[in-house]
């Protein structure tokens, strides 16, 4: 096997371990939830309904996952990165081709999709681990009372190890998930062998007959059928880590066949015995193998949860870089992979939320009612944004977008409408989480704009300030050393520098006014990292430096300064001896009609989550000076 082939195989194996964990564990609870007698709208157990449900699951997976995500949506990448945030940045780039209102509305939809993902990241660990541990009840019914405590212990352990990163265990994820998919495929084949007539469910006629012949049943069933496609968004979100080809090959080569075989096997089992409705997945397992299967299922669901948790870290990090959240404290857990990060505040919040869900719902079936709401909302929003990009960026004909896109959106909206019927049975939860998160995100963005405008007035224009320093009589004394003043842009003067000059009446021998710019791309090449401007006077010892970092990159000011060409700034920079000055802004509520009073309080409260600026910019603490300023919002 050639080196290139080994590398491609390794990427595919890695993708199997990270990307497909969520959708790969869906068979544990999907069919069980559909026929659960405790469901508000259960599907009656008849042969016709079994054929219809299995057919509906198969064609839902083919339409939403294979067609929408793998074939279409994954073509819309932002410098190789996927996910809702990537779609938002692509929409923003196309702003000149549409009205500002359309761009604002689509961006807001994208942010709502990202907000709903946080609801998904809370429910996935709870329902996945619960459903796996519930397999213990088949091993020994007396263990039923231990399902929730064991689940809680696993979840606490899962979140406790997050700070160590996934680099050490990541290489084991792929092989475990390969074993998982092979085992569930084998179990499915075992069920099909007993009742091979279930193969007929692959025909779309059974799904269509179930929908149109029993619409009053099928419509409500869609709220549970959507569980079979949960995790589809992970294929797109993790595209930047593994690439489109690896995910496509992994899906078509192993994951899709394994899932289809297992769903067919569960359907065959129900054809033979209607009483196994409470645990058709585990009852496919040969007698005596229930405990090993429960252990394997628990491992698979932990991996599935891991993928969603790290996805939440990535979404939070990207949201902060794009201005929808304050700068959060982020720890990079891998020296080789920039995507492996740990966000302590998000980790703690998720752990508490997941534990609350486990103790409140206590079963995977009960959580199933809540699960689909976040997923269908995100899928619908993703489809809408993709269709806009396809028409505006790729010039797809309008008729194609209306006809083809309309068909896809009809499917998505049917699933969304069906989940709305579960609103009082738990679907309100992810919707509430999404709305609250959305409100926080747009409030922070709005408050940041207000603060930026007020700060711009306080700072004043940069060039006149530099001219004033150069023409001041008598000249300001020059103190030895290099001073780096971090600033937002090249139009205004840094508040910290203005305060230093006005109150200390000195100027450093060499002054660098540094702006950190985050363009809407995941990464910036070293060639485009740094730009230098002498601000009109190359001899005054004052330069403006712009450093660009992609929204997937870690900001490191000293490393960026080492990349500055010494010939452009009068010599090399000794970052170990330079002085760094930061302007620390404290927002306070004012009387200006900028936002509703409750939003001002929310913005100020959210600002408390902001990471220490010194650590965020990678600055040495003993060389950094913070100069504070209060600004009314």
Secondary structure as the mmCIF struct_conf table of DSSP 4:
data_model
#
loop_
_struct_conf.conf_type_id
_struct_conf.id
_struct_conf.beg_label_comp_id
_struct_conf.beg_label_asym_id
_struct_conf.beg_label_seq_id
_struct_conf.end_label_comp_id
_struct_conf.end_label_asym_id
_struct_conf.end_label_seq_id
HELX_RH_AL_P HELX_RH_AL_P1 UNK A 3 UNK A 18
TURN_TY1_P TURN_TY1_P1 UNK A 19 UNK A 19
BEND BEND1 UNK A 20 UNK A 20
HELX_RH_AL_P HELX_RH_AL_P2 UNK A 21 UNK A 24
TURN_TY1_P TURN_TY1_P2 UNK A 25 UNK A 25
HELX_RH_3T_P HELX_RH_3T_P1 UNK A 26 UNK A 28
TURN_TY1_P TURN_TY1_P3 UNK A 29 UNK A 29
HELX_RH_AL_P HELX_RH_AL_P3 UNK A 30 UNK A 34
TURN_TY1_P TURN_TY1_P4 UNK A 35 UNK A 35
TURN_TY1_P TURN_TY1_P5 UNK A 37 UNK A 38
BEND BEND2 UNK A 39 UNK A 39
TURN_TY1_P TURN_TY1_P6 UNK A 40 UNK A 41
HELX_LH_PP_P HELX_LH_PP_P1 UNK A 42 UNK A 44
HELX_RH_AL_P HELX_RH_AL_P4 UNK A 47 UNK A 60
HELX_RH_PI_P HELX_RH_PI_P1 UNK A 61 UNK A 72
HELX_RH_3T_P HELX_RH_3T_P2 UNK A 73 UNK A 75
STRN STRN1 UNK A 78 UNK A 78
TURN_TY1_P TURN_TY1_P7 UNK A 79 UNK A 80
STRN STRN2 UNK A 81 UNK A 81
BEND BEND3 UNK A 83 UNK A 83
HELX_RH_AL_P HELX_RH_AL_P5 UNK A 84 UNK A 93
TURN_TY1_P TURN_TY1_P8 UNK A 94 UNK A 94
HELX_RH_3T_P HELX_RH_3T_P3 UNK A 95 UNK A 97
BEND BEND4 UNK A 98 UNK A 98
HELX_RH_AL_P HELX_RH_AL_P6 UNK A 100 UNK A 133
TURN_TY1_P TURN_TY1_P9 UNK A 134 UNK A 135
HELX_RH_AL_P HELX_RH_AL_P7 UNK A 136 UNK A 139
HELX_RH_3T_P HELX_RH_3T_P4 UNK A 141 UNK A 146
HELX_RH_AL_P HELX_RH_AL_P8 UNK A 147 UNK A 160
TURN_TY1_P TURN_TY1_P10 UNK A 161 UNK A 161
HELX_RH_3T_P HELX_RH_3T_P5 UNK A 162 UNK A 164
BEND BEND5 UNK A 166 UNK A 166
HELX_RH_AL_P HELX_RH_AL_P9 UNK A 167 UNK A 194
HELX_RH_3T_P HELX_RH_3T_P6 UNK A 196 UNK A 202
BEND BEND6 UNK A 203 UNK A 203
HELX_RH_AL_P HELX_RH_AL_P10 UNK A 204 UNK A 213
BEND BEND7 UNK A 214 UNK A 214
HELX_RH_AL_P HELX_RH_AL_P11 UNK A 215 UNK A 225
HELX_RH_3T_P HELX_RH_3T_P7 UNK A 226 UNK A 229
TURN_TY1_P TURN_TY1_P11 UNK A 230 UNK A 231
HELX_RH_AL_P HELX_RH_AL_P12 UNK A 232 UNK A 237
TURN_TY1_P TURN_TY1_P12 UNK A 238 UNK A 238
HELX_RH_AL_P HELX_RH_AL_P13 UNK A 239 UNK A 242
HELX_RH_AL_P HELX_RH_AL_P14 UNK A 244 UNK A 250
HELX_RH_PI_P HELX_RH_PI_P2 UNK A 251 UNK A 255
HELX_RH_AL_P HELX_RH_AL_P15 UNK A 256 UNK A 272
HELX_RH_3T_P HELX_RH_3T_P8 UNK A 274 UNK A 276
TURN_TY1_P TURN_TY1_P13 UNK A 277 UNK A 278
HELX_RH_AL_P HELX_RH_AL_P16 UNK A 280 UNK A 283
TURN_TY1_P TURN_TY1_P14 UNK A 284 UNK A 284
BEND BEND8 UNK A 285 UNK A 285
HELX_LH_PP_P HELX_LH_PP_P2 UNK A 286 UNK A 286
TURN_TY1_P TURN_TY1_P15 UNK A 287 UNK A 288
HELX_RH_AL_P HELX_RH_AL_P17 UNK A 290 UNK A 321
TURN_TY1_P TURN_TY1_P16 UNK A 322 UNK A 323
BEND BEND9 UNK A 324 UNK A 325
HELX_LH_PP_P HELX_LH_PP_P3 UNK A 326 UNK A 329
STRN STRN3 UNK A 331 UNK A 332
BEND BEND10 UNK A 335 UNK A 336
TURN_TY1_P TURN_TY1_P17 UNK A 338 UNK A 339
STRN STRN4 UNK A 341 UNK A 342
HELX_RH_AL_P HELX_RH_AL_P18 UNK A 344 UNK A 361
BEND BEND11 UNK A 363 UNK A 363
HELX_RH_AL_P HELX_RH_AL_P19 UNK A 364 UNK A 392
TURN_TY1_P TURN_TY1_P18 UNK A 393 UNK A 393
BEND BEND12 UNK A 394 UNK A 394
HELX_RH_AL_P HELX_RH_AL_P20 UNK A 398 UNK A 400
HELX_RH_PI_P HELX_RH_PI_P3 UNK A 401 UNK A 405
HELX_RH_AL_P HELX_RH_AL_P21 UNK A 406 UNK A 420
TURN_TY1_P TURN_TY1_P19 UNK A 421 UNK A 422
HELX_RH_3T_P HELX_RH_3T_P9 UNK A 423 UNK A 425
TURN_TY1_P TURN_TY1_P20 UNK A 426 UNK A 426
HELX_RH_AL_P HELX_RH_AL_P22 UNK A 427 UNK A 459
STRN STRN5 UNK A 461 UNK A 461
HELX_RH_AL_P HELX_RH_AL_P23 UNK A 462 UNK A 471
BEND BEND13 UNK A 473 UNK A 474
HELX_LH_PP_P HELX_LH_PP_P4 UNK A 475 UNK A 476
STRN STRN6 UNK A 477 UNK A 487
BEND BEND14 UNK A 488 UNK A 488
BEND BEND15 UNK A 490 UNK A 491
STRN STRN7 UNK A 492 UNK A 492
HELX_RH_AL_P HELX_RH_AL_P24 UNK A 495 UNK A 499
HELX_RH_PI_P HELX_RH_PI_P4 UNK A 500 UNK A 504
STRN STRN8 UNK A 506 UNK A 517
BEND BEND16 UNK A 520 UNK A 522
HELX_RH_3T_P HELX_RH_3T_P10 UNK A 526 UNK A 528
TURN_TY1_P TURN_TY1_P21 UNK A 529 UNK A 529
STRN STRN9 UNK A 530 UNK A 533
TURN_TY1_P TURN_TY1_P22 UNK A 535 UNK A 536
TURN_TY1_P TURN_TY1_P23 UNK A 538 UNK A 539
BEND BEND17 UNK A 540 UNK A 541
STRN STRN10 UNK A 542 UNK A 548
TURN_TY1_P TURN_TY1_P24 UNK A 551 UNK A 552
BEND BEND18 UNK A 553 UNK A 553
HELX_LH_PP_P HELX_LH_PP_P5 UNK A 554 UNK A 555
HELX_RH_AL_P HELX_RH_AL_P25 UNK A 557 UNK A 561
TURN_TY1_P TURN_TY1_P25 UNK A 562 UNK A 563
BEND BEND19 UNK A 564 UNK A 564
HELX_RH_3T_P HELX_RH_3T_P11 UNK A 566 UNK A 568
TURN_TY1_P TURN_TY1_P26 UNK A 569 UNK A 570
BEND BEND20 UNK A 571 UNK A 571
TURN_TY1_P TURN_TY1_P27 UNK A 575 UNK A 577
STRN STRN11 UNK A 579 UNK A 588
BEND BEND21 UNK A 591 UNK A 592
TURN_TY1_P TURN_TY1_P28 UNK A 593 UNK A 594
BEND BEND22 UNK A 595 UNK A 595
HELX_RH_AL_P HELX_RH_AL_P26 UNK A 597 UNK A 607
TURN_TY1_P TURN_TY1_P29 UNK A 608 UNK A 609
HELX_LH_PP_P HELX_LH_PP_P6 UNK A 610 UNK A 612
HELX_RH_AL_P HELX_RH_AL_P27 UNK A 613 UNK A 616
TURN_TY1_P TURN_TY1_P30 UNK A 617 UNK A 618
HELX_RH_3T_P HELX_RH_3T_P12 UNK A 621 UNK A 623
STRN STRN12 UNK A 624 UNK A 632
#
